[in-house]
Amino acid sequence: MNIKLKEFNFYYCLRYVFFIISFFIIFILSCKKERSNIPPEISFINDSGFVFSDTSVQLGTVIKIGIWANGSDNNITFLNVAVDDGTVRTALDSGLNTNNVLYKKNIVKSNAENETWIFTVMDRNRNKKSISLTLKKASTSIYGSIITYSNFTLGAQNNSSHGGFFSLNNGLRYFYQEAEQNKNIIDIIYYYDIYDATLSSPNESDAPAVFPGLADWIPKNETRYDTTNVTAQQFDQSNNDSLLFAVFNAIDGKRKGKDMQPGMVVSFSNHEGKVGLIKINSVSPGTNGFINITIKIQE
């Protein structure tokens, strides 16, 4: 009788323990966070100096747009910035892993009648949310005057006769040692490397390999370059900024202009948002060589 009672108690205890363990497993699983379908929050920065709604803008005006985003339940893993001016193009496509995103961008109003800027964030559960605003070209927009710097020579990194650093602010050339004392106004750097004749700027990633001291510059001004179909004759005949904006592309500009060849016309924009064109007159190859160019830029 005692043996049977002990067996009964043993099996009863096992069933009780099994019940308790099962209860806790079910409880823990039921508490597991379910997949969230709540999209991230995103809004325009509406501080002073920022544009945060549809507006009309004079051609060539530099405006500032900013967004703030928060992952409601999950980290934000993706940020996309695109512009639609009749053709949708991507300005930024960035992977992230953060709960909060703060993004600011200076935009030069292009020649397009309407351009819509679209900002999209996505969280790790692929919940997306977008906001947008449209910049309309003001009906009062007029073409402005330009400054021309004609037929000047920039030397490559080992050229001892011509400096390779140029300021769009004053039209002066500098050797590296002089440029370092005027770093806040340096916009263009010329050097010769595996991409042959190269137009660059202090914030271009490969430039410090040619001029090591650039890595420590503050500020590092950035100029972006883009090839065009503009002919040398069209360039020579332009006397206002209409041609500059007709070919200006805010999206496709790169931090360096590679393989510059005589006869090419390159579009650019500098860190102040000014737009211009560069005509390549001649190139003397090599690290001791030079490039001769003419620049037209917004006044």
N, C-alpha and C positions, 0 to 999 in steps of 0.2 A: 504493500500500500504506500509506504513512504517513497519507494523507488518510483512508482507511477506518479506520485504527487510531485516529486522532484523533476521528473521528465516533463510534466505538465507546466511547471513553473519555468523550466528552461526554455521550452518552446514558446511559452507566453512572453517571456522576456525578449526572445529573438524577434517575435512578431512586433513587440512594442518598440524595440530598437529600430527595426526596419521601417516601421511607421514613422518614427521621429525623423530618421535620416531622409526618407522620401519627402516628408513634409518640408524639411529645410531645403532640399534640392529644388522642389517645386517653387518654394518661396523665393529662392535666389534667382531662379530662371524668370519668374514673373516680374522680378524687380529689374531685370536687365533692360537697359535703355532701348526703346524701339527706334527704328530708323525714322529720322525726322524728315518731314516734307516741308518744313518751314524754310523759305528762301532767305538768303542774306539780306540785310538792310543796306541800302545804298542811297546817297543823296549828294547834291551839289554843295560845295562850300559856299556860303553866302556872306563871307566876311568882306569888308571894304577892299576894293581893288579886284574882286573876282566877278566874272560874268557867270550867272547861274540860271538864266532863262533865255528864251528866244529873243534875239535883238538884231537890229540893223547896225552894221559896222562899216566904217570907211575902208576902202581898199588899202591894204598895206598896214592897217592898224594892228599893233601887237596887243592881244588880250590874254588874260590869265583865267584858266578854268581849273577847278579842283574838285575832287570827289572824296567822300569819306564812306567807307563800307565796314560793316560788322557782320561776322558770321553768327547768326542768331543762335543756333544750336551746335554748329560745327565750324571748324576752321575753313577759311577761304583758301581755295587751292588754285584759282585761276582768275586773271584779270585780262580783259581784252578791251582795247581802244580802237575804234574804227571811225572812218569819215566817209560820208556818202555825199558826193557832189555831182551825182549822175553815174558815178562808178564807185562801188564800195571797195575801200582799201583799208588794210590793217596798219595802224600806227604802232601798236604794242600788243604782244601776245606773250604773257608772262605767267609761268608757273609759280605758285606761292604755297605757303603752309603757315598761315597766321590768322588770328581771330579778327584783327583790325587792319584796314588798308587806308593809307592816306596818299593820294596821288595828285600832283599838280603839274600843269603843262602850260607853257606859253605858246600861243597860236598866232600866226600871222594871217590876217584875212586875205584869202586868195582872190583870184579874179572870177571865181565861180559866183553865179547869182545867189545860189543857196548852197550851204554846206552844213550837213547835220553830223554832229559828233556824238557817237554812241559809246557808252561805257557799260561793260558787262562784267559781273562777278559770278563765280560759281563755287559752291562749297564741295566738300568731299563726297557728299551724297548726290552730287550733280544737280542740286537745286540752283537755278539761275535767276538773276534779276538784272534788268537793264534800265538805264535812264539816258535821256538824250536832250540835246538842245540844238537849235538851228541858228546859224549866223547868216543873215541876209546882207548882200552887198548894198550899201546905202545908195539911194538914187542920186545923192549929191557927190558921189565919189568922182574924183578927177585924177588924172595922171599927174604925177609930180616930177620935179626936177631931179637930175642925177649928177653925181660927181664922177669924173673920169680921171683915172690914173693911167697915163699912156706910156707904152713901150718901156717898161722898166724891168730890170734884171734881178732875179733872186738866185743866189749861189747855193749849190748843194753843200752838204755838211763839211767837206774838206776844201771848199773854195775859199781862198784867202783874199780875193778881190771884191767879192760881192756878198753881203749878208743875206741869209736865207729866212729871216723873220720879218714880217710885215704887219704894220698897223693900218687898219682901215679908218681909224680915227684921225690920223694926221698924215697918212700917205708916206710914212718914212720906213726905210729898211734898217735892220739891225743885225749885227753879228750876235752870236749866242750870249756873250758876256754882257753886251749892251741890252739885249732883250730881257735878260734876267732882272735888270734894274727897271724895266718897263713892262713887266709881265701882265699887268692889268689891262694893257691896250694892245697886246699881241693877238692877232686874229689868224694869220696864215703862216705856215711853215713849209718850206720846200726842202725835200731831200731826195736822194736817189738810192733805191734798194732793189729787192727782187721784183717789185712791181714797176721798176724803171722810174721815170719821172713822176714824183708823187707830191700832190698838194695835201697838206695836213693842217693840224692846229694843235695847241697845247694839250687838249683833252683827248686826243686820238691815242688809242691804246698802244700802238707800235712805236710812236715817236720817242718815248724814253729809251728805247733800245738804240736809237741813233744819237740822241742827246740825253744822257742819263740823268742830268740834273732836273729835267722836266718833271720827273716823278714827284719832286718836292714842291713844285710850284703851287702857289695859292694867290689868286685864283687860276684855274686852268680854263681859259676861254675855249669854246667849241664852235667850229665852223663846219657846216655840212655841205657836201658837194653832190651834184647830180648831172649826168651827161644830158645833152640836148641835141635837137636836130637843127638848131639855129646855125645859119651860115655866117662866115666871116663878113660877108657883105651886109647881111641883115644887122649884124652887130654894129658894124661901122656906121650904119644909117640911123640907128636908134638915138633919139635925142631927149627922151623922157623915160619914165619907168614902165610904160605900157608893155614893152617886150619883156622886161624883167618879170612882170607878173603873169604874162601870157604863158610863160614856160615854167614858172615856179611851181615846185611840187613839194609840199610840206612833208609828205610821207616817205618818199623814196631817197631822200638825201642821206649820204653816207659820210662817215667821219674822215674819209680820205678819198681824194681823186686819184685813181691809179692810171698808170701808163698814159700820161699826158702827151699828146702829139700835136705838132703844128697844124693850125687850121681848126682845131676843136674849140667849141664854145661850151663852157661849163656853167651851170647855174649854182648859186650858193646862197646860204643864209647864215648870218653870224649870231653870236650869243645875244645881241641886242634885238634880234628879229629883223634886221635889215636884210634886204634881198638884193642880189646883184648877179652880174654875168662876168665871166673871165674868158678872154680870147687868148689862146696859146699862139704866140707869134713864132717862137723858135725854141728848140731844145738842144743843148749840148750835153750828151750823155756822160754818165760816170759820176762818181762822188766828188770829183773836182770840177764838174761841169756846172751848168746853169740852165735856167728857164727864163725866157723873156715873155712877158704877158702884158695885156691891157685889161683894166678893170673898170666896169661901170656899176655904180651902186646908188641906191636911194640917197638923196640928200638928207 
